Amino acid sequence: MANMEHIFISIKSVCMQHRLVGKIIKLFKQKGFHFVAMVFLQASEEAALQ
């Protein structure tokens, strides 16, 4: 079995607003990364202020 590493990628809301998420994912795939899960979260205002 291949040596696998896990990484965390955070995409800022400005990228979401400019609809760049697909392009960002495409760049990672071109570099040979494989996505096994994606979670879209929006922090509450209270959590963001902390």
C-alpha positions in Angstrom: 0.0 0.0 0.0 1.3 3.5 -0.9 2.4 5.9 1.8 -0.5 8.3 2.2 -0.5 11.7 3.8 -3.5 13.7 4.9 -3.6 17.4 4.4 -6.1 20.1 5.2 -7.1 22.7 2.7 -9.0 25.8 3.7 -10.6 27.9 1.0 -11.5 31.4 2.0 -15.0 32.9 1.4 -13.7 35.3 -1.2 -12.8 32.3 -3.4 -16.3 31.0 -2.9 -17.8 34.4 -3.9 -15.6 34.5 -7.0 -16.5 30.8 -7.8 -12.9 29.7 -7.8 -13.4 26.5 -5.9 -13.6 24.3 -9.0 -10.4 25.8 -10.4 -8.6 25.3 -7.0 -9.7 21.6 -6.9 -8.6 21.1 -10.5 -5.1 22.5 -9.7 -4.7 20.1 -6.8 -5.8 17.1 -8.9 -3.4 18.1 -11.7 -0.6 18.0 -9.0 -1.6 14.4 -8.3 -3.7 14.8 -5.1 -6.8 12.7 -4.6 -9.8 14.0 -2.7 -11.4 11.5 -0.4 -13.7 13.9 1.4 -14.9 17.5 1.3 -16.7 19.5 3.9 -18.2 22.9 3.4 -18.5 24.8 6.6 -19.5 28.3 7.4 -18.3 29.6 10.8 -20.8 31.4 13.0 -20.1 35.1 13.6 -19.3 34.3 17.2 -16.7 31.6 16.3 -15.2 33.9 13.7 -14.6 36.6 16.2 -12.7 34.2 18.5 
